[in-house]
């Protein structure tokens, strides 16, 4: 499964290098494909129907959007907030778009896809799914405060791209209809099954169906900004430098207050920040935060645990697909962070450990390093229990 989920598949035939250099956070990218089943291994309308009818979805995860009128959740949910499938489909028949929020937390294919991109791009990814009926529109023109990839997998949807009111808005700068107006149309096109659209955050857009129902995946990239990193740098410096913790001058809010000395003081603080700010420490903070919050994707783990006693040096194993982890050497040990926990091993186990975490298929006895066969089996058993490696069956 891992080989089919990657940024390269998402943007093909554009290369990853070209995409990051020319489009990422810069401009839209529209890719047309004559392959209706390009995203067939990710999702289908039948899977969406099954999610509605067979699972108790809460209104936070499944709701109705209709650009023509506001719809209260009580019109299609039970008192406890669980979606009533019958009334939900009635809303769909009346022009409402069914929105599936964070469906990657439910469907393993979408979870693997997000995890693959998180491993490559180093930011969180999420999925929202939109199932829209004939001649309907879920949302009016708006912009998103995160970058999006639109993956069309069913039907045809007509898109309009407008201006960019706020270039690369922060998460705290969401679209507000009463404050933002759309400009002239800059792009107009149909998305067909297999097509992909990338939109940097801040670009106004809307979409509607014209003939027949349509469904697409909106893949959101939740990036970390340089401002967030800078704030982290300032916070760390302020813990050890009392000048950053001093109060603003008494009377600074009065009209007659002279700010000359305050300007000089600010320059002094900025100089200290440049001199003492630790980029590596701040980046490590956000890297650790990303890795520690990636939940385990452990399909088949029970079978793996039950088979631990039968593992021999001749068994084949491989790293779990799209494994997101970090490692460091501390006090004569190698520390691996994964799934919100830390695993510590002697430093002499570093070579076979890292090989096992990066290799999709290997024979246990062939692991590199100085461990004997028994030690290699012990290492692999530990990695299987931690959910980082799986035995090939």
C-alpha positions, 0 to 999 in steps of 0.5 A: 500500500505504501508505494501508491501513496505519495506526493509524487502520485498526487501531483504527477506528472509534475515532479515534487521538485518542480511543484515545491519550487514553482507552485507550493505557497505561490500559485494554483496548479491544475492537473488534468488526467484521462484516468477516471480511476486514478483515485479509486484506491482511496475512496468511492461513493459507495464507501461514503454511503457505507460510512453514513449508514453503518457508522454512528457519525457525529454532526462534527464529522458529517454535516450538510452545507448549502450555499443557498440557505443555512441548515441547522444540524437538528434537521438531520441529526438525533438529539445526541448529535448522531447523524440520521441517515434517512434525513441526511439523504433527504437534505442531499436530495433537496440540494445539500452537500454532504460534508465528511470532516476528518474522514481520514480518522475513520478510513485506513486508505485516507489515513495512510495517504495523509501519513505518507504526505506528513512524512514527506512534507513535515506538516499535518494533513487532513481530509474533508470529503464533499458529496454534492447533488445535481445543480448544487453548491455547498459553500459560497465563494471563500478562501481557506486558511490552509493549502488544499489539494482537491482530488476529484474522484466522481462526477464533474464539478465546475470551479471558479478561481478569483483574487487573493484578498490575503496572501498566505493567511494565518490560521487565525485569519479565517474567511469572513463573508461580511469582510471579504468580496470576491474579485474578477474570475482568474481561472474557470474550469471543470474538474473530472474524475482523476483531475487534481487542483492545488490552491495555496491558502488565501485564494478565493474560489467556489465550485458547483455541480451542473449535471449529476452528483459529484464527489471530491477529496479536499486534502488540507496541509496544516503547515507551521509558519515562520512566525510560529517558529519565531515566537517559539525562539522568543519564548525560549530566550525570554526564559533565560533573559530577564530583559525580555520579561520586564514590563512596558514602561510606566505611563506608556499608554498616555498621549505624552509618553516619549517612546524614544527610549522604548525604540532603543530597548526594542532594538536591544532585545532584537539584537539579543534575539539574533545573538542567542536565538536557537533555530535548532531548538525551535525546529526540534520543538515543532518536529517533536510535536508533529511526530508525537501526535501522529497516531499509530496506524497498525492494521494487523497488529494483533496477528503480529503480537500473537506470532512473536514467539515463533519469530526466527532469524530466517523470518522476513520483516519490514518497517511499517509503511509511512512510519513517522519517527525521530531518533537521537543519541543521548547518554550512550543510548539511541532514543527513538520517538514514535506514536507519542512514546520513546524507545531507548536502546543501547547505542551499539544497536543503532545500525540494525535499528535504523536499518530496520526502521527504513527498510520495507523488506529484510531478513532478520539475520541479514540486519547489519551491525554487531548483534548476533542472530539472537540479538537481532531477533530480540530487536525485531520483536521489540520493534514489532511490539512498538508497532514500528516493524511488521513480520512478513506473513 
